[in-house]
Amino acid sequence: MLESGHRQMLEDVLEKWRRGQTGPLPHLTSLQLLQALILIHEKAPVGRRILAQELEISDGTVRGLQERLAEQGIIQVNKSGAVLTFLMGASLFLENLQQQFS
């Protein structure tokens, strides 16, 4: 079971997805977001196409996900792909989650 702080972090990312009152809602679940963060952690740097294929979501959804995660300081995106930042303890967060599910 996810600790409440970890669950809240995932929900916060999804909640901040919408830009303004009429922006689009995410086409992701908390589980898909968690899977994306784990993939970025394990395969960094990871490109948009690989994330889309692994998560079985569209390129556009991944693009939006990367934009929102970068805006919140959770990942950095460059030509090579996405990598987790150490802001907000993203790597530590994922290591703790992986231990809980092992």
C-alpha positions, 0 to 999 in steps of 0.5 A, a space after each residue: 500500500 502506498 504511504 499517504 505522502 507518496 499517494 498525495 504526491 501522485 495526486 498533486 501531479 495529476 491535480 496540477 495537470 489542468 492549466 486554468 479552469 478549462 484546461 484538459 484533464 489528464 488521461 492518466 491514472 495514478 498507477 500510470 503516473 507511478 509506472 512512468 516515474 519508475 520507468 524514467 528512474 530505471 531507464 534514464 534518459 528515456 525518450 517519449 516514444 519508449 514511455 508511450 509504448 511501455 505505458 500504452 498511451 499516446 505520444 501527446 499524453 506523454 508530452 503533456 506528462 513530461 511538461 507537467 513533471 518538468 514544471 514541478 521540478 520532478 524531471 528534466 527533459 533534454 535531447 537524450 530523454 527524461 531523467 528524474 531530478 533530485 528536487 522533491 526527493 524524486 529518486 528517494 521517493 521511487 526507491 521507497 516505493 520499489 521497496 514497498 512493492 518488493 
